[in-house]
Amino acid sequence: MQEKLLQFIWQHSLYNPGALTTATGEPVTITYPGRLNTNAGPDFLEAKIRVGNTVLVGHIELHINNSDWNKHGHQHDAAYQNVILHVVYNKDNADELPSIPVIELSSHIPASVIEQYAALVNTTFQLPCAGRLDSIRDITKESWLNRMLAERWEEKLTSWKEQLDKSAGDWRNLLYWRLAANFGFKINADPFMATAQSLPVNILAKHHGNLMQIEALLFGQAGMLEKDFEEEYPNALKKEYAYLQQKYKLEPIPGHLWKFLRMRPANFPTVRMAQFAALVHKSFHLFSQIIEQHTLKEILPLLEVTASEYWTTHFRFDEVQEVPSEKKLGRDSLHNIIINTIAPIQFLYATRQGESRLEEKALQLLEAVPAEKNNILAMWQEHGWKPASAGHSQALLQLFNNYCSKKRCLECAIGLSILKGRPKE
């Protein structure tokens, strides 16, 4: 027994409430177990109980052993003066009972609850509830997925709000930064973001009609033009950047930050930067466009770009590829941008404007995008939980990363359902 599990059992009344008595034999009825306190002080606040014929209202403290009350110094702590009940798993020392009522809960907890919890936290599966998911009601799963998506966006948008405030509420700037990070995907997101933040969007605005100058500015600020080249095109970019760098007093980021190792050539940061430059060139006023469009059919054409002609035969500067290929943004990449940038920024904008209807449209956009594919989602699918959309896949990623992998089963609606033993209807 752990104190965290004991708190969970008390919070969700996973014990037999009949025949509860105090250490002195008085009957106890729990009218309200209290509100879980996540801060310092007693574990549950504002509880209501009946001891004998006396109704008590106040706080409740839980411990594994009753002797923990004195060990933790609660007898001298003013924060515990309003405690009306001490709930313990084990009454280990009758000589150390506090003056308040004490109940021993161990004999009232069904063995199945502890067995189920042990099975969850001691499993060797990456998903603690693997093998039990088919017993969970669909309504429980669906409502928890909604909660997970909201939590994921809340975490994501917290830093976005800070970036928006940092740029004095300039939505165009926020979109520029977030798109840049998205083009770097996971492995090169940080240097992509650093490049964008080192190059003010207002400078790009002055040159957005000239693709070569946009490329020169972005590749130059990325620190990718600092070596000697053999081919004409990178040398032309380097020359153009030298002029623009001096004109705008620009400082590039270190070129060594970029990662190419164990990456498909189509995902090299050089290719992604060329595609990003093409998007800036094509749709500089993208923010106003995406705020007005809400369907997948409307938004996809805004993001569809192909890198400039040089990149048809290159993945890196000065290295000619064997088989030429247009460097278009693939459908999976487009969906990734919608999932991780477009839908969230639409939602944030709608929230800031107080437009609940537009918030719903941002969520609907996510539901229209196919579910992502990766090892984590394949694992969910293997155990019977196939994501139906990008909204579902985002929620399942949040659930695994923030709960399953950390064995936070006591904070999960799926874990609660298993511990309660609710049969699927």
N, C-alpha and C positions, 0 to 999 in steps of 0.2 A: 504494500500500500504506500502510495506517495501522497503528500499533502495536496498536490495539484489535482489528483484523481479524486481525493476525498471532497475537495471543493466542488468538483464537477458533479459528483454524485449528489451532494447537497443542493446545488443550484437547480438541478433538473429532477430532483425528488426520485432518484433511482434507488430507493430503499423502501422497505415496508413500513408505512407510517403507523400501523397499529401497534399498540402495547409499548409505545415509547415511554420510558420512565427516567427520572433523574437518578443520580447515584444514591439518593436517599429514599427512592421508591415512589416519588410523586409522579402521577401520570402527566404526560406532555402532549399537547396538540399543536402542530405547526400550522398556523393560519396563513402566514406568508413567510417564506424562508429568507427574505431580504434581497437586496440588490447587491450584486457582486462588486466589491470595491477594488479597483485596479491601482489605487494609490496606497500610501502608507496608512496604517490604522487597522481596525478590525476587518475581517474578511467579507462580511455581509452587513449592509447598512439598512436601517429602517425596517427591521423584521417585526413580525407580530406573532406571539405565541401565547398559549395558555398553560400554566403550570398549576395543577390542581384546579382551584376555582379562581385563580388570579390571572388576569390578562396583562401581559407585559409587552411593551413596545420599545425597541432599541436595536442594538447591534449584536451580531453573533460572531464569535471567533472559533476557528477550527484548528485542531492539531492532531497529529498522529497519536501522541500520548498526552494524558492529562498533566504530566509533570512538565511538559513543554511550556505551560503557562508561566511558571516561575523561572524556567531556564531562559525564556525570552524577556524576562523582566516586566511582564505586563502588570504585575501587582503594584509596580511603582510608576506606571505610565498613565498620565491623565487622559490620554486618548482612548483608554479602554475602560473608563469609568462608567460609560453607558452601555457596556456589554451586558445583555440579559441572559445569554446562554453560551456555555462552552461545549462545543460538539467535538468529541474525540473518537478516534477509531478504537483506541485501546485504553482502558483505565488501568494504568500501570502502577500508580502509587496513591492509595487511598488517603495517605497522610498529607498529600500535597493538593488536595482539592480546594479550589478557590471558594469564596463565599457565595458566588453566583451558581445557579443550577448547572449541572454537568450531565450530559447524556453520552453513553457509549453506543456507537453506531454499528460496530462490527457484526453483531449478531442479526442485524436488520438488513444488511446488504446481501442481495441474492448472489450466490457464487458465480452465476452466469455473467454478471456484470464484470467482475474482476477477471474471469477467464477470457471474456471477449476482449477486454482491454489489453491483457497480456498477449493475446494472439495478434493484436494490431501492432503493438510497439516492439514485439520480439520477432516479427516475421522477417524473413530474408528477402522478400519481394520488395522491389522499389516502390510499388503501390501497396501500402499496408492493408488496404481493403480488397486486394486482388482476390477473386473467388467469391466475394460477397456482394459485388456490385449489382448482380441480377436480383438480389433480394430487396434493393432499395426502390421505393416508389418513384415513379417518373416525376411526379409533382415535386418531390423532395429534391431530385437531381436538377430539375429545371430551375427551381427557385434559387438553388445554391449556385448554379452556373451564372444566373443573373447577378447574384451578389459578388461572385468572383470577377466578372467583367467590370462591374462598378468599382471594385477595389483596385483592379489593374489600372483603370483609367485615372482613378483618383491619385494613385502613386505617380503615374506618368505625368499627369497634368499639373501636379504640384510644382515640379521643376519648370514646366512650361510657363506657368503663371509668373514665376520669378524672372524668367527670361523676357517675358512680355513687359513686365514692369521695368526691367533693366533697360529695355529699348523704348521706354516712354510710351508704351501702348501701341507700338508700330506693328500691326499684324503682318504686314508685308515682310518685315524683318524677321519675325518669328517663323513664318513659313519658310523663308530662305534658309535660316539656320537648321530647322528641323528636316527639311528636304535634303540638305547637305549631309547631315548625320545619317539619314535613311539611305542615301546613295552609297555610303560607306558600309552599309549593313552592319553586322555585329563587329567584325574584326577591325574595320577601318573607320568606324563611326567617329571616334575621338579626333583623329587627324582631319577628317572631313569637316567636322564642326569647327575645329581650330582654324582651318583654312577660311571657312566662311566668316568667322568672327574677326579674322585679320583683314578681311576685304569688305569695307562698308558697302552695303547694297546700293547706296546712292552713286558710288563710283561705277558699279555695273550698269546702273540706269543710264549713265551717259554714253555707254558703249554697247547697249544691248542689241542694237541693230547690226553690229559687226561681229560675226561669229569668231573670226580669228582673234580679235582683240579680247573677246570674252574668254577664249581658250588661253590666250597669253596671260591674262590676269589670274585665272584660276590655277593653271599649271605653275605659273611663277610663284604665286603665294603658297602653293603646296610644296615648294622647294624641289620641284621636279625638273627644273630647267638649269640647274647649277653645274652640270657637267658639260664637256665638249661633245658636240654631236657631229656625225658624219653626213646625215641627210639634210636636205634643204628645208623641209617643213619645221622640224624642231628648232633649227637655227633661226628661221624666220620668227617663230614664237619667242625665242630667247631675245632676239633683237627688239621685238615689239615690247616685250615685258620690261626690258632695261629702260626704255623710254618712259613707259607708264609708271614704273616703280619710282623713278626719279621725280616724275611730275606729281605723283600723289604721296610721295614719302612713305612708301610701303615697306613693311618688314615681313619677309616670308617665314613660314614655320620650318623647322628642321626636316629635311627630306628623309632622314633615317627613320622617321616615325611610321612610314608606310610599310605594310606587310604584304608580301607576295607569296610567302612559303605555303605549300600545301593548299593552293587555291587554283580553281579552274581558271584558265587564261581569260575567259569571258568575264570573270569577276575581278580581274586585276584592277587596282585603283586607278591606273592610267585610263583604262576603258571606261570605268564608271565616271571619272572626272570629265572625259570627253562627252559622255552622255548627259551629264549634269550641265555642262556648258551649252549643249544643244537645247536643253530644256529652258535655261535662262534666256537664250537667244530667241526661242520660239514663243515662250509664254511668260514674258516678264511681268505681266499683270495677272498672274495666275491666281493670286488670292481673291481678287474680286470675282473671278470666273468660278472658282470652286465654291464660293459662298452662295452663288446663285444656282449651282447645279447640285442635284441630290441623288441622281441615279447612276448606277454603274455605266449604263449606256452613254450618259452625258459626260461623265468624268474621264473615262478611259482615253478618249481622243485627245484630251488636254495634256495627257502625260506621255503619249506615244511619241518617242523621238528616236532618231538614229544619229550616231556619232558622225562627225565629218568624214569626208572621203579618205583622208589619210589612214583612218583607223580601220578601213575595209581590209587593209593588208598588214595591219600591225596590232599587236597586243601591248607592246612597249615601244618606246622610242628606239629607232635605229635597229630594230629586230623584225625583219620581214617574215611573216608567217607563211607556211607552205601552201595552205588553201585559203584564198580570200573569202571573207564573210562580212556581211553588213553587221554592224554592231548596234542592233536595235535593242531597246528594252523589251525583254521577254514578258509574256503574260504573267508569269509568277512574280517577276520583279514589280510589274505594275500593280498587281494585287497587294504585294508587300507594302508598297508606298501608300496605297489607300488604307490598308489596315493600320499602319504605324504612324502615318502623318495626316492624311486627308480627313479621314473620319474623326480622329481625335481633335484636330484643330477646328473642324466644323462644330463639334460638340462644345468645345471650350468657348468658341465665339457665341454660340447660341445661349450658353449659360451666362456669359457676361452681358448679353443683351436681354436676358430674362425671357427668352423665346423657347418655351417648353416644346412647342410644335417642331421647331428646328432641331432640338435635342433628339426627339424621336426619329427624325429623318436621318440624323447621323448614325443612330443605332440601326436603322433599317438598311442603310448603306453597308454597314458591316455584315448584316445578315445576308446581303445579296452576293457577297464575295465568297467563293468556295473556301472550305476549310484548308488551313495550312497543312504541310506534310513535314514531319521530322520524327526523330526517334521517340520523343516523349509522347507525341500524339499516336504514333504507331503502337506504343505500349498501352495507352488507354483503349485503343481499338481492339487490341488483342484480348483485353479483358471485358469486352462487350460494351464499351462506351465510345461509339463512333461520333465524332463531331459533325454536325449537319451544316455548319457554316463557319466563317471566320470568327463570328461572335462566339460560337461554341469553342472553337480551337483556342482562341485567346483566353477564354475562361478556364479551360482545362490546363493550359500552360501555367496560369496563375495558381491554380489549385495544386498542381504538382510542385512547382518551385517554392511556394510559400507555405504549404501545409504538408503534403505527402512526404517530400524529401526531408522535412524537419520533424516528422512524426508528431505534428500538431493535431492529432486525431480528436483531442478533447475540445478543440476550437472549431471543428468542422461539422456541418450538418449531416454529412454522410457517416462520420464516426459516431455522432449522437444517435442516429437512427440504428446503427449496428448495436451500440451498447444498450439501447432501449429494447432491442429485439423486436422492432415493429415489422410484422410480416407484410409482404407486398400484396396489395389488393388486386 
